[in-house]
Amino acid sequence: MERPLFVAWSAVIGRAWGKTNNGTFDNLLHPRSQRDQNSMNNYNIAVIPGDGVGTEVSAEATRMLRAAADKFAFKTEFETFDWGCDYYLEHGQMGPDNLLDVLKEFDSIFLGCIGDAGKVPDHISLTILLQIRKGFDQYVNLRPIQLYPGVDTPIRTATPETVNMIVVRENTEGEYSANGGYFKPDQPDGFANQMSVFTRKGCERVMRYAFELARKRGEARGGDSAGLITNCSKGNALNYSMVYWDSIFNQIAEEFPDVKTDMALVDAMTMWFVKNPQFFDVVVASNLFGDIITDLGAMLQGGMGFAAGGNINPEKIFPSMFEPIHGSAPKYAGKNIVNPIASIESARMLLDHLGEKEAASQIQAAVMKVIADGKIRTKDMGGSNTTSEVGEAIVKEFLAS
């Protein structure tokens, strides 16, 4: 029997939006400010190591977070969850049915990495990420792209002076709306349909966040420096979704007359990222386009081993989730050789979001100092040190400063 169009995705998307067994979303709609907390400086953090090297990089992130708590006199409590591809092989899903109910009680989430195509197809393993992002309305995917002194990059135009930008990616709708299906997939006239969903609410809020960020970055630079935001579009070809996106961008821009604006088609933007990276300050992009250009951004900053990301619920109604954006690299799992800096930088972003800004600033300074010294480096940085040795060196520098 043929599978009707638009049915294959319904069960997954229901879970992704936080739908519970009784068919409602009510149990998630409780602002964190209304929940019981022992102390404003006591942070409960959920850790999901995930797959592949996730266990190793998560260990370095939690080591860094514990050191920060000791130095700055706040408390961190961790609970680790074994969700991922091995969990799927045993239970037939990437996490339990009550995953969102469990995680909503935490102040923040740290994710190692998800995926192992040798065990579970990628389009299935990805569902746990979509479930958390959409269920907790983490509508901002925040990707700082900064090249630190002492890091080699294969891109000649990338220097510490030219690479310092942030990509704000819409994170809950757009091209990743999981809306589509198959019709006669094995027949000569079969086809697949994948529908993007761009809502005014979704576009406005992520764009407003990006404009406010550009304004803050401009103010931080001081003087006459105004923030600059670049709209990543493809309105010349996507004549509904991206034309709508562009029109909303222009409307939001009117609210921020002090912020400079520009627009670049996504294909041209990949060229300009390489040719003139110094031009970019804040980039706002749709879910798919942001996903693509941030991988290029990772190469600007030296590789995936340096690329951290945050899935942000700006209103802090739900916990946000932080993760290194590199893959799980199953072939390196257990070898203790991967670069932990992306995970430590993700931990830094986590603390910054929780309000521990001085701790976050000092973590960044420690990372930069260890990199600049050039004595402790993993293989991808041209060294021979282990994951744990690099993590230990950064913690040592952090505690000594």
C-alpha positions in Angstrom: 0.0 0.0 0.0 1.4 3.4 -0.9 2.3 5.8 1.8 0.2 9.0 1.5 2.0 12.4 1.2 2.7 14.2 4.4 2.2 11.3 6.9 5.6 9.9 7.4 6.8 12.9 9.4 3.9 13.4 11.8 5.0 11.1 14.7 8.5 12.6 14.7 7.4 16.2 14.6 4.9 15.6 17.3 7.7 14.5 19.6 9.9 17.3 18.4 7.5 20.0 19.5 7.3 18.5 22.9 4.0 16.7 22.6 3.4 14.4 25.6 1.6 11.1 25.8 -1.7 12.8 26.6 -1.5 14.8 23.4 -0.8 18.2 25.1 2.1 20.6 25.5 0.9 21.9 28.9 3.5 20.2 31.1 6.3 22.2 29.4 4.8 25.6 29.6 6.1 26.6 33.0 8.6 29.5 33.1 11.8 28.7 34.8 11.4 31.6 37.1 8.4 29.8 38.6 10.3 26.6 39.3 11.9 25.7 42.6 15.6 26.5 42.7 17.9 26.0 45.7 20.0 29.1 44.8 20.5 31.5 42.0 24.1 30.4 42.0 23.4 26.6 42.0 23.2 25.3 38.5 21.9 21.9 37.6 23.3 20.9 34.3 22.2 17.9 32.2 25.0 16.2 30.2 24.3 14.1 27.2 27.7 12.8 25.9 25.9 11.2 22.9 28.0 9.2 20.5 31.6 8.6 19.3 34.0 11.1 20.9 31.2 12.7 22.8 32.2 11.1 26.1 35.7 12.4 25.9 34.8 16.0 25.0 32.0 16.1 27.5 34.5 15.1 30.2 36.7 18.1 29.4 33.7 20.5 29.4 32.5 19.3 32.8 36.0 19.5 34.1 36.1 23.1 33.0 32.7 23.9 34.5 33.7 22.4 37.8 36.9 24.5 37.9 34.9 27.6 37.2 32.5 26.8 40.0 35.4 26.3 42.4 37.1 29.6 41.4 34.0 31.8 41.3 32.1 30.2 44.3 29.0 28.9 42.5 27.8 25.4 42.5 27.3 23.0 39.6 25.6 19.7 39.8 25.7 17.3 36.8 23.5 14.4 35.7 24.5 12.4 32.7 22.1 10.7 30.3 23.0 7.8 28.0 20.8 8.9 25.1 22.1 8.4 21.6 22.6 5.7 19.0 23.3 2.9 21.4 20.2 3.8 23.3 18.3 3.6 20.0 19.6 0.1 19.2 18.2 -1.0 22.6 15.0 1.0 22.7 14.1 1.9 19.2 14.3 5.6 19.8 17.1 8.1 20.6 15.8 9.0 24.0 12.9 8.2 26.3 9.4 9.4 25.7 9.6 11.8 28.7 12.9 13.3 27.5 11.7 16.9 27.6 10.0 16.4 30.9 13.3 15.2 32.4 15.4 18.0 30.8 13.1 20.9 31.6 14.1 20.7 35.3 17.7 21.6 34.5 19.2 25.1 34.2 21.2 24.2 31.1 22.2 21.2 28.9 25.6 20.2 27.6 25.6 17.9 24.5 28.7 16.1 23.4 27.8 15.0 19.8 25.1 12.9 18.2 25.3 10.4 15.4 26.9 7.2 14.2 25.8 6.3 10.7 27.2 2.8 11.2 24.6 2.2 13.8 21.7 4.5 13.1 20.9 6.5 9.9 21.7 10.2 10.3 18.2 11.4 9.6 17.0 9.3 12.6 19.7 10.2 15.0 19.2 13.9 14.3 15.7 13.7 15.7 16.9 14.0 19.3 18.5 17.4 18.5 15.3 18.6 16.7 13.2 17.4 19.6 15.2 19.4 22.2 15.6 22.5 20.0 11.9 22.7 19.1 10.5 21.4 22.3 12.4 24.0 24.3 11.9 26.8 21.8 15.6 27.2 21.3 15.0 29.4 18.3 18.5 30.9 18.2 21.5 28.9 17.1 24.5 31.0 18.1 27.8 30.4 16.4 30.7 32.7 17.3 33.5 32.5 14.7 36.7 33.9 15.9 40.3 32.9 14.9 42.6 32.9 17.9 46.3 33.8 17.6 48.4 30.7 17.3 45.8 28.7 15.4 46.6 27.6 11.8 43.8 27.8 9.2 43.9 26.5 5.6 42.3 29.8 4.5 45.0 32.3 3.6 42.8 35.4 4.1 41.8 34.3 7.7 43.8 36.0 10.4 43.0 36.9 14.0 42.5 40.4 12.7 40.0 39.5 10.0 37.9 36.7 11.6 35.6 37.8 14.4 31.9 37.4 13.6 28.8 35.7 14.9 26.2 33.8 12.9 22.7 33.8 14.3 20.8 30.9 12.7 17.1 30.4 13.0 16.8 27.1 14.8 13.2 25.8 15.0 11.6 26.1 11.6 12.4 27.0 8.0 13.9 24.2 6.0 14.1 21.9 8.9 10.4 21.9 9.7 10.2 18.1 9.1 7.2 18.7 6.8 6.9 16.5 3.8 6.5 12.9 2.7 6.8 10.4 -0.1 4.5 9.4 -3.0 5.0 6.2 -4.9 8.7 6.2 -3.8 9.6 3.0 -5.7 7.6 3.8 -8.8 8.9 5.6 -12.0 6.7 8.6 -11.2 7.5 8.6 -7.5 8.6 11.7 -5.7 9.6 13.2 -2.3 8.3 16.5 -1.1 10.0 18.6 1.6 8.3 21.8 2.7 9.9 24.8 4.4 7.9 26.8 6.9 8.7 30.4 7.6 6.4 32.1 10.1 6.4 35.9 10.8 6.9 35.1 14.5 9.9 32.9 13.8 11.6 35.3 11.5 10.9 38.4 13.5 12.2 37.1 16.8 15.5 35.6 15.5 16.2 38.8 13.4 15.4 41.0 16.4 17.9 39.0 18.5 20.5 39.4 15.7 20.0 43.1 15.5 20.2 43.6 19.2 23.5 41.5 19.2 24.9 43.7 16.4 24.0 46.8 18.3 25.8 45.5 21.5 28.9 44.5 19.5 29.0 47.9 18.0 28.7 49.6 21.4 31.4 47.3 22.8 33.8 48.4 20.1 33.2 52.1 21.1 33.8 55.2 19.2 31.8 55.6 16.0 31.7 51.9 15.3 28.2 50.8 14.5 27.1 47.2 14.5 26.7 45.6 11.1 24.2 42.8 10.3 24.2 40.8 7.1 21.1 39.1 5.9 21.9 35.7 4.3 19.3 35.2 1.7 18.4 33.5 -1.6 15.5 35.7 -2.5 16.4 35.6 -6.2 15.5 31.9 -6.5 13.3 31.0 -3.5 10.5 33.4 -4.5 8.2 32.8 -1.6 10.2 31.7 1.5 13.2 34.0 1.1 11.3 36.9 -0.4 9.1 36.8 2.8 12.3 36.4 4.9 13.8 39.5 3.2 10.7 41.6 3.6 10.6 40.9 7.4 14.3 41.6 7.7 13.8 45.0 6.1 10.9 45.7 8.5 12.9 44.8 11.6 15.8 46.9 10.3 13.6 50.0 10.7 13.5 49.4 14.5 17.3 49.6 14.6 18.4 52.7 12.6 21.8 52.7 14.3 22.7 49.3 13.0 24.1 49.0 9.5 22.6 46.4 7.2 23.7 44.4 4.2 22.4 41.5 2.2 24.3 38.6 0.5 22.9 35.7 -1.4 24.0 32.5 0.4 26.1 31.2 -2.5 27.9 34.6 -2.8 28.3 34.7 1.0 30.5 31.5 0.9 32.8 33.3 -1.5 32.9 36.5 0.6 33.5 34.5 3.8 36.8 33.4 2.2 37.7 36.5 0.2 36.8 39.2 2.8 36.0 37.7 6.2 36.8 41.0 7.9 33.6 42.5 6.4 31.3 40.4 8.6 30.1 41.2 12.1 26.7 39.5 12.7 25.1 37.3 10.1 21.4 36.2 10.4 20.4 33.2 8.4 17.7 30.6 8.0 18.1 27.1 9.5 19.6 25.5 6.4 21.7 28.4 5.2 23.1 29.0 8.7 23.9 25.3 9.0 25.9 25.4 5.9 27.8 28.7 6.3 28.8 27.9 9.9 30.8 24.9 8.7 32.7 27.2 6.4 33.1 29.5 9.4 34.6 26.7 11.4 37.4 26.4 8.8 38.0 30.2 9.0 38.6 29.8 12.7 40.9 26.8 12.3 38.7 23.7 12.0 35.8 21.9 13.7 37.9 21.4 16.8 37.4 25.1 17.7 33.8 25.5 16.7 31.3 25.9 19.6 27.6 26.5 19.4 24.6 27.3 21.5 20.9 26.5 21.0 19.4 29.4 22.9 16.0 30.1 24.4 16.7 33.8 25.0 13.8 34.3 27.4 15.1 31.5 29.6 11.7 29.9 29.9 13.3 26.7 29.0 16.9 25.4 29.3 19.3 26.2 26.5 21.7 23.6 25.1 25.4 24.0 24.2 27.5 21.8 22.1 30.7 21.6 20.0 29.5 21.5 16.4 31.9 18.8 15.2 30.7 15.3 14.4 30.9 12.3 16.7 34.0 10.9 14.8 33.3 7.2 15.8 36.6 6.1 14.5 38.4 8.2 17.0 36.2 7.2 20.0 38.1 6.1 23.0 41.5 7.1 21.7 41.7 10.4 23.6 43.1 12.3 20.7 40.4 14.8 19.5 40.6 18.5 20.2 38.5 19.5 23.3 38.6 23.2 22.7 35.2 23.4 21.0 33.6 21.6 24.0 35.4 23.9 26.4 34.3 27.0 24.4 30.8 25.6 24.5 31.0 25.3 28.3 32.1 29.0 28.2 29.0 29.9 26.3 26.9 28.0 28.7 28.3 30.0 31.7 27.9 33.3 29.8 24.2 32.5 29.2 23.7 31.6 32.9 25.1 35.0 33.8 28.6 33.9 35.0 30.2 36.3 32.6 33.5 36.9 34.4 34.1 33.1 34.6 33.3 32.8 30.9 35.7 35.7 30.1 38.5 34.0 32.0 37.9 30.7 30.3 38.3 32.3 26.9 41.5 34.0 28.1 42.9 30.7 29.3 42.0 29.0 26.0 43.7 31.8 24.1 46.8 31.7 26.3 47.3 27.9 25.9 46.9 28.1 22.2 49.2 31.1 21.9 51.9 29.3 23.9 51.8 26.5 21.4 53.2 23.9 23.8 50.1 21.7 24.4 48.4 20.8 21.1 46.3 17.9 19.8 47.1 16.3 16.5 44.8 18.5 14.5 46.8 21.5 15.8 50.1 20.0 14.8 50.9 18.5 18.2 50.8 15.1 19.9 49.0 15.8 23.1 45.9 14.0 24.2 42.4 15.4 24.6 42.7 15.3 28.4 46.2 16.9 28.4 44.9 19.9 26.5 41.8 20.1 28.7 44.0 19.9 31.8 46.4 22.6 30.5 43.5 25.0 29.9 42.0 24.4 33.4 45.5 24.9 35.0 45.9 28.2 33.2 42.4 29.3 34.1 42.9 28.5 37.8 46.3 30.3 37.8 45.1 33.5 36.3 
